Amino acid sequence: MKFASLVLTGLTACAFAAGSTAFAQGYPTKPIKAIVPFAAGSATDQIGRAFAAKMSETLGQVIVIENKAGVNGMLGADAVAKSAPDGYTIMMGTNSTNAALKSLMKKLPYDQDTAFAPVAYLGSVPLIIAVNNNVPAKTLPELVDLAKAKPGEVTFASASTSQLVSASMMNSMAGIQMNNIPYKSGPAAMTDLIGGQVMMFSADFAVTLPQVKASKIRGLAVTSAKRSAAIPELPTVNEALGLKDYELIAYFAIYAPAGTPPDMIAKLNQAANAAANSKDLQEKFAPLGFAVEPGTPDDLAKRGARETAKWAKAIQDAKIEAQ
């Protein structure tokens, strides 16, 4: 009886594995939900929607975007972490949700290191430090001088980790104090920057560059280590302020709930890489400074570990206290 029981158990396990593989091979058989943990119109939303559309062509099923913004992406990330690992819920994640939140929050409702299965790295984009046109500072050094002359009176907007940390890092390295005004979304912060309710905003090219080009705001510098081909006239923060170690890049990647079958992860990865390699998607985002970088899920896992350590140091150096 004992031997028969072991045989039955083994056969059951084999049948389950075979069934799981067959299920994965037929995947996807229905629409996939992609949660964007930031507001509509944000850089994550724009990039996520473009990738979702191209991935749908490869997968043969539509990918439906659901915006679930709040707490620097934590609300959307939490929803994905708690979703069934069946391949039908994914997240358009960022450095906020999958690297920095661990250091920004005293406690997360999920384990950032184990709650997600890496799917595919999409790419990265620098930020532009910009001011309202009525701010008297025409250059970044002039903005620093203004902040030194009026400590705490110069305001800056932030609606994501990269926006908060980029400005806070600059403040710390330049020895100035600005007043952070938190927003629920990047587009809302941009509206107030244009309207003069806030003086400075450091945000992704997707949000800032069109407004700079339209002369609705004034760009002062880019947060990358090198000037951007998308707007080469703007200096880097390092150039403008005579610094050496300032650099902050926002990145975007796809994650699934932990436990999602590897075969499904592989199909999603293949679709994401096909999208990244598509000429029309590259041409769409190249003017916004977005650099694609296809790779494997393992590549993303290793990058995630490096980025988590990098953002922890940046947040510590910027003297941002966990909330």
C-alpha positions in Angstrom: 0.0 0.0 0.0 2.8 2.3 0.9 4.6 1.6 -2.5 1.3 2.1 -4.4 0.7 5.4 -2.6 4.2 6.7 -3.5 3.6 5.7 -7.1 0.3 7.4 -7.2 1.8 10.5 -5.7 4.5 10.5 -8.3 2.1 10.1 -11.1 -0.1 12.8 -9.8 2.9 15.2 -9.6 4.0 14.3 -13.1 0.5 14.8 -14.4 0.3 18.2 -12.7 3.6 19.3 -14.1 2.6 18.2 -17.6 -0.7 20.0 -17.3 1.0 23.1 -16.1 3.4 23.0 -19.0 0.6 22.4 -21.5 -1.3 25.3 -19.9 1.7 27.6 -20.2 2.3 26.6 -23.8 -1.3 27.7 -24.7 -0.8 31.0 -22.8 -2.2 33.5 -23.0 -5.8 32.6 -23.7 -7.4 35.8 -22.4 -6.6 39.5 -22.0 -3.7 40.3 -19.6 -4.0 43.1 -17.0 -1.0 45.4 -16.7 -1.1 47.6 -13.6 0.7 51.0 -14.0 1.4 52.2 -10.4 1.4 55.8 -11.5 -1.2 58.2 -13.0 -2.3 58.4 -16.6 0.0 60.6 -18.6 3.0 59.9 -16.5 6.2 58.6 -18.1 5.5 55.1 -16.7 2.0 55.3 -18.2 3.2 56.5 -21.6 5.9 53.9 -21.9 3.8 51.1 -20.4 1.0 51.7 -22.9 3.3 51.7 -25.9 5.0 48.4 -24.8 1.6 46.8 -24.0 0.3 47.6 -27.4 3.4 46.1 -29.1 3.4 43.1 -26.8 -0.2 42.4 -27.6 0.7 41.9 -31.2 3.2 39.2 -30.3 1.1 37.5 -27.7 -2.2 37.5 -29.6 -4.1 38.9 -26.6 -4.7 42.4 -25.6 -2.9 43.8 -22.6 -5.3 46.1 -20.7 -3.7 49.0 -18.7 -5.0 49.8 -15.3 -3.7 52.9 -13.5 -3.4 52.5 -9.8 -1.4 55.4 -8.5 -0.4 56.4 -4.9 2.4 56.4 -2.4 5.2 56.6 -5.0 3.8 53.5 -6.7 3.3 51.4 -3.6 -0.5 51.0 -4.0 -0.1 49.5 -7.5 2.8 47.4 -6.5 0.9 46.0 -3.6 -2.0 45.0 -5.8 0.3 43.1 -8.1 2.2 41.5 -5.2 -1.2 40.1 -3.9 -2.5 39.0 -7.3 -2.7 35.4 -8.5 0.5 34.2 -10.1 -1.3 33.0 -13.2 0.3 35.1 -15.9 -2.7 37.4 -16.3 -1.5 40.3 -14.0 1.7 42.1 -14.6 3.2 45.4 -13.5 4.9 48.2 -15.4 7.4 48.8 -12.6 10.0 51.4 -12.0 13.0 52.3 -9.8 10.3 53.6 -7.4 8.4 50.3 -7.0 11.3 47.8 -7.3 14.4 49.6 -5.9 13.7 52.7 -3.8 10.6 52.1 -1.9 12.4 49.7 0.4 14.5 52.6 1.7 11.8 55.3 1.5 9.2 53.4 3.6 9.6 52.2 7.2 7.3 49.3 6.3 5.9 47.9 3.1 2.8 45.7 2.8 4.8 43.2 0.8 8.5 42.1 0.6 10.0 44.1 -2.2 12.8 41.5 -2.7 10.6 38.4 -2.9 7.0 39.5 -4.0 7.8 39.9 -7.7 9.1 37.7 -10.5 11.3 39.8 -12.9 10.0 39.6 -16.5 11.9 42.2 -18.6 13.9 45.4 -18.4 12.4 48.0 -20.8 14.8 50.9 -20.6 15.8 54.1 -18.9 15.4 57.9 -19.2 17.1 60.9 -17.5 15.2 63.7 -15.9 15.2 67.4 -16.6 15.4 69.9 -13.8 13.1 72.7 -14.8 11.6 75.8 -13.3 8.5 78.0 -13.9 9.2 80.7 -16.4 8.7 83.4 -13.8 11.5 82.1 -11.6 14.3 84.7 -12.0 17.0 81.9 -12.2 18.0 81.4 -15.8 20.6 78.7 -15.0 21.1 76.0 -12.3 23.8 77.9 -10.5 21.4 80.9 -10.3 18.7 78.7 -8.9 21.2 77.4 -6.2 22.1 81.0 -5.4 18.4 81.9 -5.1 17.9 78.9 -2.7 20.9 79.9 -0.6 19.6 83.5 -0.3 16.1 82.3 0.7 16.5 78.9 2.5 13.2 76.9 2.4 11.4 79.4 0.2 12.2 77.8 -3.1 9.6 75.0 -3.7 9.9 71.9 -5.8 7.3 69.3 -6.8 7.6 65.6 -6.5 5.2 62.7 -7.4 7.6 59.8 -7.6 10.7 58.5 -6.1 13.0 59.6 -8.9 11.5 63.1 -8.8 12.0 63.4 -5.0 15.4 61.8 -4.8 16.8 63.7 -7.8 15.9 67.1 -6.3 16.9 66.1 -2.8 20.3 64.7 -4.0 21.0 68.0 -5.7 20.0 70.0 -2.7 22.3 67.9 -0.5 25.3 68.1 -2.8 24.8 71.8 -3.5 24.3 72.6 0.2 20.9 74.2 -0.2 17.4 73.7 1.3 14.3 73.7 -0.8 10.7 73.0 0.3 9.2 69.8 -1.2 5.6 69.9 -2.3 4.3 66.4 -2.8 1.8 65.6 -5.6 -0.3 62.5 -6.5 0.8 62.5 -10.1 3.5 64.0 -12.4 1.0 65.6 -14.8 -0.6 67.4 -11.9 2.8 68.6 -10.7 3.6 69.8 -14.2 0.3 71.7 -14.4 1.2 73.6 -11.2 4.8 74.2 -12.3 3.5 75.8 -15.5 0.9 77.8 -13.5 3.5 79.0 -11.0 2.1 77.2 -7.9 5.5 75.5 -7.5 8.9 76.8 -8.6 10.9 73.7 -9.6 10.2 70.2 -10.9 12.7 67.4 -11.7 10.9 64.9 -13.8 11.2 62.4 -16.7 11.7 63.6 -20.2 8.3 62.3 -21.2 6.7 64.8 -18.8 9.1 67.7 -19.1 10.7 67.8 -22.5 7.5 68.7 -24.5 6.8 71.6 -22.1 10.4 72.8 -22.4 10.3 72.6 -26.2 7.0 74.6 -26.1 8.7 77.2 -23.8 6.0 76.7 -21.2 8.8 76.0 -18.6 12.5 76.6 -18.5 14.9 73.6 -18.5 18.1 74.1 -16.5 19.9 70.7 -16.6 19.7 67.0 -17.1 20.3 64.4 -14.4 22.3 62.0 -16.5 26.1 61.8 -16.4 26.3 62.9 -20.1 24.3 65.4 -22.0 21.2 64.0 -23.8 20.9 63.9 -27.6 17.3 64.8 -27.1 18.1 68.2 -25.8 21.9 68.7 -26.1 21.8 72.4 -25.2 21.1 71.6 -21.5 24.2 70.9 -19.4 24.3 68.0 -16.9 23.9 68.8 -13.2 27.6 67.9 -12.8 28.6 70.4 -15.5 26.4 73.2 -14.2 27.4 72.9 -10.6 31.0 71.6 -10.9 30.1 68.3 -9.3 31.5 64.8 -10.1 29.2 62.2 -8.7 25.6 63.4 -9.5 23.6 61.1 -11.6 20.0 59.8 -11.4 18.3 57.8 -14.1 14.7 56.6 -14.0 14.1 53.1 -15.4 11.2 50.9 -16.3 10.7 47.2 -16.2 7.9 44.5 -16.2 7.3 42.3 -13.2 4.8 39.6 -12.4 3.6 38.2 -9.0 6.1 35.8 -7.5 5.3 32.2 -8.4 4.2 33.0 -12.0 5.2 29.9 -14.1 8.6 30.3 -15.8 7.2 29.4 -19.2 4.8 32.3 -18.9 7.6 34.6 -17.8 9.6 33.5 -20.9 6.7 34.3 -23.2 6.2 37.7 -21.7 9.9 38.4 -21.8 10.0 37.5 -25.5 7.1 39.8 -26.3 8.7 42.7 -24.3 12.0 42.2 -26.1 10.3 42.2 -29.5 8.6 45.5 -28.5 11.9 47.0 -27.4 13.5 46.0 -30.7 10.7 47.4 -32.8 11.7 50.4 -34.9 8.5 52.3 -34.5 8.6 52.1 -30.7 12.3 53.2 -30.6 11.5 56.1 -33.0 8.6 57.1 -30.8 10.6 57.4 -27.6 14.1 58.3 -28.8 13.2 62.0 -28.9 12.3 61.7 -25.2 15.7 60.3 -24.3 14.4 56.8 -23.6 17.0 54.2 -24.2 15.7 50.6 -24.6 17.8 47.7 -23.3 16.3 44.2 -24.0 17.5 41.3 -21.8 16.5 38.2 -19.9 14.5 37.9 -16.6 17.8 37.0 -14.9 19.4 40.2 -16.2 16.6 42.1 -14.6 16.9 40.3 -11.3 20.7 41.1 -11.1 20.0 44.7 -12.1 17.3 45.0 -9.5 19.7 44.0 -6.7 22.3 46.6 -7.9 19.6 49.3 -8.3 18.2 48.6 -4.8 21.6 49.1 -3.3 22.3 52.2 -5.5 19.0 53.9 -4.5 19.5 53.1 -0.8 22.7 55.0 -0.9 21.2 57.9 -2.9 18.4 58.2 -0.4 20.8 58.1 2.5 23.1 60.7 0.9 20.1 62.9 0.2 19.1 62.7 3.9 15.6 61.6 3.1 14.0 60.0 6.2 11.8 56.9 5.7 8.1 57.5 6.2 
